[in-house]
Amino acid sequence: MKPGTLVRARDGMTGVAQRTHQDFHDDPVQVLVEWHDGHFSWHTIETLEVTQEPLTPERSEEDSVVLTATLDTLARNLVRIRGSRGMSQYKFAPYIGMTRAHLADLETGRRDISLSVFVGICLRLNMNPNELLELQLRADAE
């Protein structure tokens, strides 16, 4: 059972599976459940009914190519914007709220960007996120 699976016990209580454990191959699988009242308890897998599988999006190879291309675009745009303002990494990094090393890692693609850092950069540069990533919505493209 995957973490995040919604389960129901025989008494009707519902919760979310956190992890599974099995001491030996012949022992029943144990599931740690966080109940909706905030309590945790272990149950055998046979005593639980799955009500919904975890909501994890399936990622295709195409998705990873798009993600990589988008991060490359972001890196190029950060370098371009920094250059257009005549700023070194040492001056630009604090301007957008990060260290020079972090900026260098983003500009070279050695580091992925977190959502909070990305939003912070967009706000400090007064830029639309789509503009910074050069994204065009499919509806706009038609």
OpenMM code with the backbone's topology and positions (N, CA, C; nanometers):
from openmm import Vec3, app, unit

residues = "MET LYS PRO GLY THR LEU VAL ARG ALA ARG ASP GLY MET THR GLY VAL ALA GLN ARG THR HIS GLN ASP PHE HIS ASP ASP PRO VAL GLN VAL LEU VAL GLU TRP HIS ASP GLY HIS PHE SER TRP HIS THR ILE GLU THR LEU GLU VAL THR GLN GLU PRO LEU THR PRO GLU ARG SER GLU GLU ASP SER VAL VAL LEU THR ALA THR LEU ASP THR LEU ALA ARG ASN LEU VAL ARG ILE ARG GLY SER ARG GLY MET SER GLN TYR LYS PHE ALA PRO TYR ILE GLY MET THR ARG ALA HIS LEU ALA ASP LEU GLU THR GLY ARG ARG ASP ILE SER LEU SER VAL PHE VAL GLY ILE CYS LEU ARG LEU ASN MET ASN PRO ASN GLU LEU LEU GLU LEU GLN LEU ARG ALA ASP ALA GLU".split()
positions = [
    Vec3(0.0855, -0.1179, 0.0000),
    Vec3(0.0000, 0.0000, 0.0000),
    Vec3(0.0893, 0.1232, 0.0000),
    Vec3(0.0625, 0.2148, -0.0916),
    Vec3(0.1447, 0.3346, -0.1064),
    Vec3(0.1081, 0.4398, -0.0021),
    Vec3(0.2077, 0.5163, 0.0442),
    Vec3(0.1763, 0.6286, 0.1332),
    Vec3(0.0798, 0.7241, 0.0631),
    Vec3(-0.0146, 0.7765, 0.1398),
    Vec3(-0.1126, 0.8679, 0.0833),
    Vec3(-0.2430, 0.8014, 0.0445),
    Vec3(-0.2474, 0.6671, 0.0524),
    Vec3(-0.3702, 0.5947, 0.0202),
    Vec3(-0.4743, 0.6210, 0.1282),
    Vec3(-0.5964, 0.6554, 0.0862),
    Vec3(-0.7055, 0.6738, 0.1825),
    Vec3(-0.7625, 0.5373, 0.2156),
    Vec3(-0.7814, 0.5121, 0.3457),
    Vec3(-0.8295, 0.3815, 0.3912),
    Vec3(-0.9454, 0.3989, 0.4884),
    Vec3(-1.0224, 0.2905, 0.5025),
    Vec3(-1.1327, 0.2873, 0.5990),
    Vec3(-1.1170, 0.1603, 0.6813),
    Vec3(-1.1300, 0.1753, 0.8135),
    Vec3(-1.1237, 0.0613, 0.9040),
    Vec3(-1.2621, -0.0029, 0.9135),
    Vec3(-1.2679, -0.1191, 0.9735),
    Vec3(-1.3959, -0.1912, 0.9876),
    Vec3(-1.4981, -0.1131, 1.0687),
    Vec3(-1.4509, -0.0259, 1.1590),
    Vec3(-1.5444, 0.0532, 1.2390),
    Vec3(-1.5925, 0.1784, 1.1662),
    Vec3(-1.5478, 0.1974, 1.0405),
    Vec3(-1.5944, 0.3097, 0.9604),
    Vec3(-1.5042, 0.4318, 0.9611),
    Vec3(-1.4038, 0.4337, 1.0509),
    Vec3(-1.3127, 0.5486, 1.0553),
    Vec3(-1.2274, 0.5520, 0.9284),
    Vec3(-1.1999, 0.6725, 0.8821),
    Vec3(-1.1154, 0.6871, 0.7640),
    Vec3(-0.9853, 0.7558, 0.8017),
    Vec3(-0.8818, 0.7260, 0.7238),
    Vec3(-0.7509, 0.7842, 0.7489),
    Vec3(-0.6636, 0.7728, 0.6264),
    Vec3(-0.5370, 0.8064, 0.6463),
    Vec3(-0.4404, 0.8070, 0.5371),
    Vec3(-0.3238, 0.7164, 0.5744),
    Vec3(-0.2912, 0.6221, 0.4855),
    Vec3(-0.1775, 0.5331, 0.5081),
    Vec3(-0.0491, 0.6145, 0.5019),
    Vec3(0.0378, 0.5946, 0.6007),
    Vec3(0.1643, 0.6683, 0.6064),
    Vec3(0.2808, 0.5842, 0.5554),
    Vec3(0.2875, 0.4603, 0.6019),
    Vec3(0.3929, 0.3679, 0.5574),
    Vec3(0.3536, 0.2263, 0.5962),
    Vec3(0.4270, 0.1295, 0.5400),
    Vec3(0.4013, -0.0105, 0.5713),
    Vec3(0.5249, -0.0718, 0.6336),
    Vec3(0.5044, -0.1850, 0.7011),
    Vec3(0.6141, -0.2541, 0.7669),
    Vec3(0.5813, -0.4027, 0.7720),
    Vec3(0.6845, -0.4855, 0.7534),
    Vec3(0.6676, -0.6298, 0.7645),
    Vec3(0.7971, -0.6852, 0.8228),
    Vec3(0.7876, -0.7488, 0.9413),
    Vec3(0.9085, -0.8006, 1.0063),
    Vec3(0.9692, -0.9162, 0.9274),
    Vec3(0.8876, -1.0161, 0.8971),
    Vec3(0.9341, -1.1335, 0.8248),
    Vec3(0.8404, -1.1597, 0.7087),
    Vec3(0.8876, -1.2360, 0.6124),
    Vec3(0.8094, -1.2636, 0.4923),
    Vec3(0.6733, -1.3264, 0.5249),
    Vec3(0.6665, -1.4097, 0.6283),
    Vec3(0.5404, -1.4771, 0.6634),
    Vec3(0.4478, -1.3907, 0.7490),
    Vec3(0.4992, -1.2813, 0.8062),
    Vec3(0.4171, -1.1942, 0.8908),
    Vec3(0.3245, -1.1098, 0.8042),
    Vec3(0.2086, -1.0724, 0.8584),
    Vec3(0.1185, -0.9850, 0.7815),
    Vec3(0.1782, -0.8446, 0.7684),
    Vec3(0.1453, -0.7784, 0.6596),
    Vec3(0.1915, -0.6415, 0.6372),
    Vec3(0.1165, -0.5490, 0.7329),
    Vec3(0.1902, -0.4635, 0.8018),
    Vec3(0.1335, -0.3664, 0.8935),
    Vec3(0.1327, -0.2294, 0.8250),
    Vec3(0.0264, -0.1536, 0.8463),
    Vec3(0.0129, -0.0205, 0.7868),
    Vec3(-0.0036, 0.0813, 0.8987),
    Vec3(0.0799, 0.1854, 0.8953),
    Vec3(0.0646, 0.2957, 0.9897),
    Vec3(-0.0365, 0.3918, 0.9296),
    Vec3(-0.1458, 0.4161, 1.0024),
    Vec3(-0.2532, 0.5013, 0.9520),
    Vec3(-0.2638, 0.6260, 1.0393),
    Vec3(-0.2730, 0.7420, 0.9739),
    Vec3(-0.3060, 0.8648, 1.0451),
    Vec3(-0.4554, 0.8852, 1.0272),
    Vec3(-0.5283, 0.8790, 1.1364),
    Vec3(-0.6729, 0.8938, 1.1318),
    Vec3(-0.7095, 1.0408, 1.1236),
    Vec3(-0.8273, 1.0706, 1.0786),
    Vec3(-0.8696, 1.2091, 1.0599),
    Vec3(-0.8825, 1.2865, 1.1909),
    Vec3(-0.8814, 1.2154, 1.3024),
    Vec3(-0.8830, 1.2857, 1.4313),
    Vec3(-0.7410, 1.3175, 1.4790),
    Vec3(-0.6387, 1.2848, 1.3964),
    Vec3(-0.5007, 1.3183, 1.4291),
    Vec3(-0.4215, 1.2084, 1.4967),
    Vec3(-0.4851, 1.0976, 1.5333),
    Vec3(-0.4145, 0.9871, 1.5989),
    Vec3(-0.3529, 0.8939, 1.4949),
    Vec3(-0.2477, 0.8224, 1.5374),
    Vec3(-0.1799, 0.7243, 1.4533),
    Vec3(-0.1968, 0.5870, 1.5150),
    Vec3(-0.2078, 0.4842, 1.4324),
    Vec3(-0.2082, 0.3470, 1.4828),
    Vec3(-0.1708, 0.2514, 1.3706),
    Vec3(-0.1183, 0.1352, 1.4114),
    Vec3(-0.0796, 0.0306, 1.3168),
    Vec3(-0.1949, -0.0668, 1.2996),
    Vec3(-0.2169, -0.1124, 1.1769),
    Vec3(-0.3220, -0.2103, 1.1463),
    Vec3(-0.2692, -0.3076, 1.0429),
    Vec3(-0.3209, -0.4307, 1.0462),
    Vec3(-0.2839, -0.5237, 0.9401),
    Vec3(-0.3565, -0.4819, 0.8135),
    Vec3(-0.2949, -0.5089, 0.7015),
    Vec3(-0.3499, -0.4664, 0.5736),
    Vec3(-0.4880, -0.5276, 0.5484),
    Vec3(-0.5127, -0.6466, 0.6043),
    Vec3(-0.6408, -0.7149, 0.5842),
    Vec3(-0.7565, -0.6453, 0.6541),
    Vec3(-0.7276, -0.5631, 0.7557),
    Vec3(-0.8348, -0.4971, 0.8308),
    Vec3(-0.8712, -0.3607, 0.7732),
    Vec3(-0.8061, -0.3232, 0.6638),
    Vec3(-0.8300, -0.1926, 0.6036),
    Vec3(-0.8864, -0.2074, 0.4637),
    Vec3(-0.9761, -0.1172, 0.4290),
    Vec3(-1.0315, -0.1128, 0.2940),
    Vec3(-0.9781, 0.0129, 0.2267),
    Vec3(-0.9250, -0.0029, 0.1052),
    Vec3(-0.8743, 0.1115, 0.0299),
    Vec3(-0.9934, 0.1866, -0.0273),
    Vec3(-1.0029, 0.3164, 0.0035),
    Vec3(-1.1119, 0.3965, -0.0521),
    Vec3(-1.0647, 0.4836, -0.1676),
    Vec3(-0.9351, 0.5175, -0.1699),
    Vec3(-0.8812, 0.5952, -0.2817),
    Vec3(-0.7299, 0.5804, -0.2841),
    Vec3(-0.6785, 0.5518, -0.4035),
    Vec3(-0.5336, 0.5442, -0.4214),
    Vec3(-0.4752, 0.6846, -0.4053),
    Vec3(-0.3452, 0.6939, -0.3737),
    Vec3(-0.2849, 0.8260, -0.3587),
    Vec3(-0.2909, 0.9051, -0.4882),
    Vec3(-0.3053, 1.0343, -0.4753),
    Vec3(-0.3138, 1.1219, -0.5911),
    Vec3(-0.1743, 1.1653, -0.6333),
    Vec3(-0.1036, 1.0770, -0.7013),
    Vec3(0.0294, 1.1095, -0.7508),
    Vec3(0.0236, 1.1131, -0.9022),
    Vec3(0.0595, 1.2258, -0.9602),
    Vec3(0.0517, 1.2360, -1.1055),
    Vec3(0.1531, 1.1454, -1.1724),
    Vec3(0.1123, 1.0823, -1.2795),
    Vec3(0.2035, 1.0016, -1.3593),
    Vec3(0.2869, 1.0963, -1.4443),
    Vec3(0.4158, 1.0742, -1.4482),
    Vec3(0.5037, 1.1591, -1.5278),
    Vec3(0.5574, 1.0787, -1.6448),
    Vec3(0.5507, 1.1387, -1.7592),
    Vec3(0.6019, 1.0736, -1.8788),
    Vec3(0.7413, 1.1255, -1.9099),
    Vec3(0.8074, 1.0617, -2.0047),
    Vec3(0.9382, 1.1082, -2.0473),
    Vec3(0.9267, 1.2485, -2.1071),
    Vec3(0.8152, 1.2739, -2.1745),
    Vec3(0.7916, 1.4059, -2.2338),
    Vec3(0.7856, 1.5133, -2.1257),
    Vec3(0.7212, 1.4817, -2.0112),
    Vec3(0.7144, 1.5773, -1.9008),
    Vec3(0.8540, 1.6136, -1.8511),
    Vec3(0.9429, 1.5148, -1.8384),
    Vec3(1.0769, 1.5433, -1.7875),
    Vec3(1.1565, 1.6256, -1.8879),
    Vec3(1.1341, 1.6048, -2.0180),
    Vec3(1.2014, 1.6851, -2.1196),
    Vec3(1.1551, 1.8298, -2.1102),
    Vec3(1.0242, 1.8497, -2.0934),
    Vec3(0.9689, 1.9848, -2.0813),
    Vec3(1.0224, 2.0530, -1.9561),
    Vec3(1.0264, 1.9793, -1.8447),
    Vec3(1.0773, 2.0360, -1.7203),
    Vec3(1.2227, 2.0786, -1.7357),
    Vec3(1.3046, 1.9947, -1.7966),
    Vec3(1.4449, 2.0282, -1.8172),
    Vec3(1.4582, 2.1502, -1.9071),
    Vec3(1.3796, 2.1536, -2.0147),
    Vec3(1.3841, 2.2683, -2.1057),
    Vec3(1.3431, 2.3957, -2.0344),
    Vec3(1.2430, 2.3878, -1.9480),
    Vec3(1.1961, 2.5042, -1.8746),
    Vec3(1.3027, 2.5540, -1.7774),
    Vec3(1.3715, 2.4627, -1.7078),
    Vec3(1.4778, 2.5035, -1.6161),
    Vec3(1.5949, 2.5645, -1.6925),
    Vec3(1.6255, 2.5107, -1.8111),
    Vec3(1.7309, 2.5691, -1.8954),
    Vec3(1.6925, 2.7106, -1.9385),
    Vec3(1.5650, 2.7287, -1.9739),
    Vec3(1.5157, 2.8607, -2.0139),
    Vec3(1.5273, 2.9589, -1.8987),
    Vec3(1.4887, 2.9152, -1.7803),
    Vec3(1.5000, 3.0004, -1.6619),
    Vec3(1.6455, 3.0416, -1.6405),
    Vec3(1.7367, 2.9474, -1.6504),
    Vec3(1.8789, 2.9775, -1.6303),
    Vec3(1.9266, 3.0816, -1.7319),
    Vec3(1.8926, 3.0618, -1.8600),
    Vec3(1.9326, 3.1572, -1.9639),
    Vec3(1.8739, 3.2957, -1.9386),
    Vec3(1.7471, 3.2987, -1.8965),
    Vec3(1.6817, 3.4272, -1.8721),
    Vec3(1.7421, 3.5005, -1.7529),
    Vec3(1.7798, 3.4276, -1.6491),
    Vec3(1.8440, 3.4931, -1.5346),
    Vec3(1.9761, 3.5569, -1.5773),
    Vec3(2.0534, 3.4846, -1.6578),
    Vec3(2.1801, 3.5397, -1.7069),
    Vec3(2.1533, 3.6626, -1.7943),
    Vec3(2.0545, 3.6539, -1.8834),
    Vec3(2.0213, 3.7645, -1.9742),
    Vec3(1.9757, 3.8878, -1.8956),
    Vec3(1.8860, 3.8687, -1.7995),
    Vec3(1.8329, 3.9805, -1.7207),
    Vec3(1.9440, 4.0451, -1.6386),
    Vec3(2.0272, 3.9609, -1.5773),
    Vec3(2.1388, 4.0130, -1.4980),
    Vec3(2.2324, 4.0952, -1.5863),
    Vec3(2.2624, 4.0431, -1.7066),
    Vec3(2.3493, 4.1150, -1.8007),
    Vec3(2.2884, 4.2453, -1.8486),
    Vec3(2.1564, 4.2435, -1.8740),
    Vec3(2.0913, 4.3660, -1.9226),
    Vec3(2.0918, 4.4762, -1.8171),
    Vec3(2.1041, 4.4394, -1.6917),
    Vec3(2.1099, 4.5386, -1.5838),
    Vec3(2.2542, 4.5722, -1.5456),
    Vec3(2.3491, 4.5095, -1.6160),
    Vec3(2.4903, 4.5381, -1.5904),
    Vec3(2.5351, 4.4973, -1.4523),
    Vec3(2.4811, 4.3867, -1.4011),
    Vec3(2.5119, 4.3458, -1.2649),
    Vec3(2.5916, 4.2157, -1.2643),
    Vec3(2.6836, 4.2073, -1.1707),
    Vec3(2.7563, 4.0823, -1.1480),
    Vec3(2.6673, 3.9900, -1.0655),
    Vec3(2.7079, 3.8634, -1.0556),
    Vec3(2.6339, 3.7720, -0.9683),
    Vec3(2.6365, 3.8220, -0.8245),
    Vec3(2.7455, 3.8846, -0.7845),
    Vec3(2.7579, 3.9345, -0.6471),
    Vec3(2.6566, 4.0448, -0.6167),
    Vec3(2.6229, 4.1277, -0.7153),
    Vec3(2.5250, 4.2342, -0.6937),
    Vec3(2.3819, 4.1862, -0.7199),
    Vec3(2.3652, 4.0987, -0.8209),
    Vec3(2.2325, 4.0547, -0.8610),
    Vec3(2.1700, 3.9586, -0.7590),
    Vec3(2.2507, 3.8706, -0.7014),
    Vec3(2.1990, 3.7699, -0.6081),
    Vec3(2.1255, 3.8321, -0.4888),
    Vec3(2.1845, 3.9274, -0.4165),
    Vec3(2.1103, 3.9876, -0.3057),
    Vec3(1.9891, 4.0676, -0.3545),
    Vec3(1.9993, 4.1232, -0.4744),
    Vec3(1.8884, 4.1993, -0.5324),
    Vec3(1.7643, 4.1113, -0.5497),
    Vec3(1.7859, 3.9819, -0.5859),
    Vec3(1.6717, 3.8907, -0.6013),
    Vec3(1.6541, 3.7991, -0.4803),
    Vec3(1.7284, 3.8251, -0.3739),
    Vec3(1.7050, 3.7574, -0.2469),
    Vec3(1.7717, 3.6231, -0.2294),
    Vec3(1.8933, 3.6064, -0.2786),
    Vec3(1.9639, 3.4797, -0.2593),
    Vec3(2.1139, 3.5029, -0.2518),
    Vec3(2.1861, 3.3960, -0.2225),
    Vec3(2.3315, 3.4063, -0.2187),
    Vec3(2.3872, 3.3967, -0.3608),
    Vec3(2.5110, 3.4421, -0.3779),
    Vec3(2.5751, 3.4332, -0.5084),
    Vec3(2.5914, 3.2882, -0.5517),
    Vec3(2.6255, 3.1998, -0.4577),
    Vec3(2.6443, 3.0575, -0.4903),
    Vec3(2.5134, 2.9952, -0.5393),
    Vec3(2.4025, 3.0306, -0.4746),
    Vec3(2.2718, 2.9789, -0.5158),
    Vec3(2.2386, 3.0276, -0.6564),
    Vec3(2.2604, 3.1546, -0.6836),
    Vec3(2.2360, 3.2094, -0.8170),
    Vec3(2.3235, 3.1396, -0.9208),
    Vec3(2.4515, 3.1199, -0.8882),
    Vec3(2.5425, 3.0530, -0.9821),
    Vec3(2.4925, 2.9115, -1.0126),
    Vec3(2.4444, 2.8408, -0.9106),
    Vec3(2.3913, 2.7055, -0.9314),
    Vec3(2.2671, 2.7071, -1.0193),
    Vec3(2.1809, 2.8071, -1.0032),
    Vec3(2.0615, 2.8182, -1.0880),
    Vec3(2.0991, 2.8519, -1.2317),
    Vec3(2.1936, 2.9439, -1.2478),
    Vec3(2.2327, 2.9874, -1.3818),
    Vec3(2.3046, 2.8781, -1.4603),
    Vec3(2.3682, 2.7865, -1.3908),
    Vec3(2.4397, 2.6783, -1.4591),
    Vec3(2.3594, 2.5489, -1.4645),
    Vec3(2.2424, 2.5469, -1.4014),
    Vec3(2.1586, 2.4273, -1.4037),
    Vec3(2.2007, 2.3205, -1.3051),
    Vec3(2.2898, 2.3530, -1.2126),
    Vec3(2.3320, 2.2546, -1.1120),
    Vec3(2.2282, 2.2370, -1.0025),
    Vec3(2.1312, 2.3282, -0.9979),
    Vec3(2.0331, 2.3249, -0.8890),
    Vec3(1.8959, 2.3557, -0.9445),
    Vec3(1.7960, 2.2784, -0.8996),
    Vec3(1.6574, 2.3085, -0.9341),
    Vec3(1.6106, 2.4241, -0.8476),
    Vec3(1.5064, 2.4914, -0.8946),
    Vec3(1.4549, 2.6065, -0.8208),
    Vec3(1.3298, 2.5654, -0.7436),
    Vec3(1.3170, 2.6138, -0.6222),
    Vec3(1.1960, 2.5878, -0.5448),
    Vec3(1.0891, 2.6889, -0.5855),
    Vec3(0.9661, 2.6551, -0.5590),
    Vec3(0.8562, 2.7445, -0.5936),
    Vec3(0.8677, 2.8772, -0.5203),
    Vec3(0.9032, 2.8739, -0.3929),
    Vec3(0.9117, 2.9993, -0.3162),
    Vec3(1.0234, 3.0890, -0.3705),
    Vec3(1.1356, 3.0316, -0.4092),
    Vec3(1.2448, 3.1120, -0.4660),
    Vec3(1.2016, 3.1680, -0.6007),
    Vec3(1.1368, 3.0867, -0.6833),
    Vec3(1.0911, 3.1317, -0.8147),
    Vec3(0.9930, 3.2485, -0.8013),
    Vec3(0.8965, 3.2354, -0.7118),
    Vec3(0.7983, 3.3430, -0.6911),
    Vec3(0.8686, 3.4680, -0.6400),
    Vec3(0.9633, 3.4515, -0.5488),
    Vec3(1.0389, 3.5663, -0.4975),
    Vec3(1.1136, 3.6393, -0.6071),
    Vec3(1.1759, 3.5646, -0.6984),
    Vec3(1.2471, 3.6269, -0.8104),
    Vec3(1.1493, 3.7042, -0.8982),
    Vec3(1.0356, 3.6422, -0.9297),
    Vec3(0.9350, 3.7097, -1.0142),
    Vec3(0.8883, 3.8401, -0.9497),
    Vec3(0.8641, 3.8376, -0.8196),
    Vec3(0.8180, 3.9584, -0.7502),
    Vec3(0.9258, 4.0667, -0.7497),
    Vec3(1.0509, 4.0295, -0.7192),
    Vec3(1.1578, 4.1284, -0.7126),
    Vec3(1.1897, 4.1888, -0.8490),
    Vec3(1.1735, 4.1076, -0.9561),
    Vec3(1.2000, 4.1582, -1.0905),
    Vec3(1.0756, 4.2180, -1.1543),
    Vec3(0.9614, 4.2103, -1.0836),
    Vec3(0.8338, 4.2592, -1.1347),
    Vec3(0.8027, 4.1956, -1.2719),
    Vec3(0.8171, 4.0620, -1.2757),
    Vec3(0.7965, 3.9878, -1.3998),
    Vec3(0.6870, 3.8840, -1.3826),
    Vec3(0.6145, 3.8610, -1.4876),
    Vec3(0.5164, 3.7537, -1.4938),
    Vec3(0.5931, 3.6211, -1.4991),
    Vec3(0.5538, 3.5196, -1.4221),
    Vec3(0.6247, 3.3907, -1.4253),
    Vec3(0.6332, 3.3307, -1.5663),
    Vec3(0.5272, 3.3441, -1.6449),
    Vec3(0.5304, 3.2918, -1.7823),
    Vec3(0.6367, 3.3622, -1.8655),
    Vec3(0.6540, 3.4898, -1.8397),
    Vec3(0.7532, 3.5684, -1.9125),
    Vec3(0.8951, 3.5213, -1.8781),
    Vec3(0.9185, 3.4950, -1.7501),
    Vec3(1.0507, 3.4511, -1.7064),
    Vec3(1.0846, 3.3122, -1.7610),
    Vec3(0.9831, 3.2287, -1.7759),
    Vec3(1.0049, 3.0937, -1.8286),
    Vec3(0.9788, 3.0836, -1.9783),
    Vec3(0.9331, 3.1937, -2.0387),
    Vec3(0.8968, 3.1966, -2.1803),
    Vec3(0.7918, 3.0920, -2.2143),
    Vec3(0.6961, 3.0769, -2.1227),
    Vec3(0.5870, 2.9819, -2.1453),
    Vec3(0.4743, 3.0517, -2.2184),
    Vec3(0.4106, 2.9770, -2.3040),
    Vec3(0.2921, 3.0293, -2.3738),
    Vec3(0.1821, 2.9281, -2.3502),
    Vec3(0.0705, 2.9750, -2.2965),
    Vec3(-0.0403, 2.8851, -2.2704),
    Vec3(-0.0962, 2.8323, -2.4018),
    Vec3(-0.1389, 2.7063, -2.4009),
    Vec3(-0.1884, 2.6430, -2.5236),
    Vec3(-0.3040, 2.7201, -2.5855),
    Vec3(-0.3912, 2.7761, -2.5027),
    Vec3(-0.5049, 2.8529, -2.5546),
    Vec3(-0.4550, 2.9775, -2.6275),
    Vec3(-0.3454, 3.0379, -2.5780),
    Vec3(-0.2882, 3.1561, -2.6419),
    Vec3(-0.2230, 3.1219, -2.7755),
    Vec3(-0.1724, 3.0000, -2.7867),
    Vec3(-0.0975, 2.9598, -2.9069),
    Vec3(-0.1908, 2.9341, -3.0246),
    Vec3(-0.3160, 2.9055, -2.9980),
    Vec3(-0.4093, 2.8711, -3.1063),
    Vec3(-0.4676, 2.9935, -3.1724),
] * unit.nanometer
topology = app.Topology()
chain = topology.addChain("A")
for resn in residues:
    res = topology.addResidue(resn, chain)
    for name in ("N", "CA", "C"):
        topology.addAtom(name, app.Element.getBySymbol(name[0]), res)
